[in-house]
Amino acid sequence: MKELTGIPDENITGFEGDDVPACVRNALMQWDELVFTAYDWYVTNGRLALGIEPGEEGPLSARLSGFLLDEHLRAYLPPDAVRLLEVYNPDWEIVIQFDDARGQLRTQRLRTAPGARHPKRVWFFEMMRRIQEEPETVDLRALPGWFIDSLDELEKMRKDREAGGQG
């Protein structure tokens, strides 16, 4: 579980209407934090739907939870919702679930808008920041191979640059 209580980004639109709870609209307006959480949980656990429900900090706060695509979830969801979880691209999309104002469970796949920061990108740069600024919070053994390869490539580029500057 994770709580989102930040101030919404007023530049993000969509999901207007009375049937979408305020906590969901607010969570969507905190795109970077939302997609970081979705991708981080994906890296750790696999394909999942990000559940959004009202938090304890007021009407705009949201509590996030992850629902893994396993046999239990498959049995609980309608086939079209399961299909969304099977086909979404975690690098560019997230799947969210929430109860609308009528009490109906909604499962939706959201794709990153053109020019916006996609989940993998947000996760990559946040993990780079954490490694440099708060390395004690990062379990290097849990990082995906492609990320370690990127770090290795950056280190090689740094060494090449330093070697070029010394000669």
VEXDREN-2710 file (C-alpha; in Angstrom, 1 decimal):
% VEXDREN-2710
k/r/px/py/pz
1/MET/0.0/0.0/0.0
2/LYS/1.1/3.5/-0.7
3/GLU/-0.6/6.9/0.0
4/LEU/-0.6/9.7/-2.5
5/THR/-1.4/13.1/-0.8
6/GLY/0.4/15.6/-3.0
7/ILE/-0.9/18.6/-4.9
8/PRO/-2.3/17.7/-8.3
9/ASP/-0.5/18.8/-11.5
10/GLU/-3.1/21.2/-13.1
11/ASN/-1.7/20.5/-16.6
12/ILE/-3.1/16.9/-16.7
13/THR/-6.7/16.5/-17.9
14/GLY/-9.0/13.6/-18.4
15/PHE/-11.2/11.4/-16.3
16/GLU/-13.6/14.3/-15.6
17/GLY/-17.1/13.5/-14.6
18/ASP/-19.2/12.6/-11.6
19/ASP/-18.5/8.9/-11.8
20/VAL/-14.8/9.2/-11.2
21/PRO/-13.9/9.7/-7.6
22/ALA/-11.8/12.7/-6.7
23/CYS/-9.0/10.5/-5.3
24/VAL/-8.6/8.9/-8.7
25/ARG/-8.5/12.2/-10.6
26/ASN/-5.9/13.5/-8.1
27/ALA/-3.8/10.3/-8.4
28/LEU/-3.8/10.7/-12.2
29/MET/-2.7/14.3/-11.8
30/GLN/0.4/13.0/-9.9
31/TRP/1.5/11.1/-13.0
32/ASP/5.2/10.7/-12.2
33/GLU/4.6/9.3/-8.7
34/LEU/1.7/7.1/-10.0
35/VAL/3.7/5.5/-12.9
36/PHE/6.8/5.2/-10.8
37/THR/4.9/3.1/-8.3
38/ALA/3.2/1.0/-11.0
39/TYR/6.5/0.3/-12.7
40/ASP/8.4/-0.3/-9.5
41/TRP/5.8/-2.8/-8.4
42/TYR/5.9/-4.4/-11.9
43/VAL/9.7/-4.8/-11.7
44/THR/9.4/-6.4/-8.3
45/ASN/6.2/-8.5/-8.8
46/GLY/5.2/-8.7/-12.4
47/ARG/2.0/-7.6/-14.3
48/LEU/-0.4/-5.9/-12.1
49/ALA/-3.4/-3.5/-11.8
50/LEU/-2.8/-0.5/-9.7
51/GLY/-5.8/-0.1/-7.4
52/ILE/-6.8/3.4/-6.4
53/GLU/-9.1/4.0/-3.4
54/PRO/-9.7/6.9/-1.1
55/GLY/-6.9/7.5/1.4
56/GLU/-7.0/8.6/5.0
57/GLU/-5.7/12.1/4.5
58/GLY/-8.8/13.7/3.0
59/PRO/-11.0/13.5/-0.1
60/LEU/-8.1/14.0/-2.5
61/SER/-5.7/11.5/-1.0
62/ALA/-5.4/8.1/-2.6
63/ARG/-4.3/4.7/-1.4
64/LEU/-2.6/2.6/-4.0
65/SER/-2.4/-1.1/-4.0
66/GLY/-1.2/-3.6/-6.5
67/PHE/-3.3/-6.6/-7.8
68/LEU/-1.1/-9.2/-9.4
69/LEU/-2.3/-10.9/-12.5
70/ASP/-2.6/-14.4/-11.0
71/GLU/-5.3/-17.1/-11.0
72/HIS/-7.1/-15.4/-8.2
73/LEU/-7.4/-12.1/-10.0
74/ARG/-8.3/-13.8/-13.3
75/ALA/-11.2/-15.5/-11.6
76/TYR/-12.4/-12.2/-10.0
77/LEU/-12.2/-9.9/-13.1
78/PRO/-14.3/-10.0/-16.2
79/PRO/-12.5/-11.3/-19.3
80/ASP/-12.0/-7.9/-20.9
81/ALA/-10.2/-6.6/-17.7
82/VAL/-8.0/-9.7/-17.7
83/ARG/-7.2/-9.1/-21.3
84/LEU/-6.0/-5.5/-20.5
85/LEU/-3.6/-6.9/-18.0
86/GLU/-2.3/-9.5/-20.4
87/VAL/-1.6/-7.0/-23.2
88/TYR/-0.6/-3.7/-21.6
89/ASN/3.0/-2.5/-22.2
90/PRO/4.4/-1.7/-18.7
91/ASP/7.1/0.5/-20.3
92/TRP/4.4/2.9/-21.7
93/GLU/1.1/2.0/-20.0
94/ILE/-0.4/1.3/-16.6
95/VAL/-3.6/-0.5/-15.7
96/ILE/-5.7/1.1/-12.9
97/GLN/-8.7/-0.2/-11.0
98/PHE/-11.1/1.8/-8.9
99/ASP/-14.8/1.8/-7.8
100/ASP/-16.7/4.5/-9.7
101/ALA/-19.5/6.6/-8.0
102/ARG/-22.0/3.8/-8.8
103/GLY/-19.9/1.3/-6.9
104/GLN/-18.8/-0.5/-10.1
105/LEU/-15.3/-1.8/-10.5
106/ARG/-13.5/-0.1/-13.4
107/THR/-10.4/-1.5/-15.0
108/GLN/-8.7/0.9/-17.4
109/ARG/-5.4/0.8/-19.4
110/LEU/-3.8/4.2/-19.6
111/ARG/-1.1/4.9/-22.2
112/THR/1.4/7.7/-21.8
113/ALA/0.5/10.8/-23.8
114/PRO/2.9/11.8/-26.6
115/GLY/5.8/13.7/-25.2
116/ALA/5.0/12.8/-21.6
117/ARG/7.2/10.8/-19.3
118/HIS/6.5/7.1/-19.6
119/PRO/6.7/4.6/-16.6
120/LYS/10.0/3.1/-17.5
121/ARG/11.6/6.5/-18.0
122/VAL/10.2/7.9/-14.7
123/TRP/11.4/4.7/-12.9
124/PHE/14.9/4.8/-14.5
125/PHE/15.6/8.4/-13.5
126/GLU/14.2/8.0/-10.0
127/MET/16.3/4.9/-9.5
128/MET/19.4/6.8/-10.7
129/ARG/18.6/9.6/-8.3
130/ARG/18.2/7.1/-5.4
131/ILE/21.5/5.3/-6.2
132/GLN/23.3/8.6/-6.1
133/GLU/21.5/10.4/-3.2
134/GLU/20.2/7.6/-1.0
135/PRO/21.9/4.4/-2.0
136/GLU/20.9/2.7/1.3
137/THR/17.3/2.6/-0.1
138/VAL/18.2/0.6/-3.2
139/ASP/18.5/-3.2/-3.3
140/LEU/21.0/-3.6/-6.1
141/ARG/20.2/-7.3/-6.3
142/ALA/16.5/-6.6/-7.2
143/LEU/17.3/-4.2/-10.1
144/PRO/16.5/-5.6/-13.6
145/GLY/19.4/-6.6/-15.9
146/TRP/18.6/-3.9/-18.5
147/PHE/19.1/-1.3/-15.7
148/ILE/22.4/-2.7/-14.6
149/ASP/23.6/-2.8/-18.2
150/SER/22.7/0.9/-18.5
151/LEU/24.7/1.7/-15.4
152/ASP/27.6/-0.3/-16.8
153/GLU/27.4/1.6/-20.1
154/LEU/27.3/4.9/-18.3
155/GLU/30.4/3.9/-16.3
156/LYS/32.2/2.9/-19.5
157/MET/31.3/6.3/-21.0
158/ARG/32.6/8.1/-17.9
159/LYS/35.9/6.2/-18.1
160/ASP/36.3/6.8/-21.8
161/ARG/35.7/10.5/-21.3
162/GLU/38.2/10.7/-18.5
163/ALA/40.8/8.8/-20.5
164/GLY/40.3/11.2/-23.4
165/GLY/40.7/14.2/-21.2
166/GLN/44.0/12.9/-19.7
167/GLY/45.8/12.4/-23.0
END
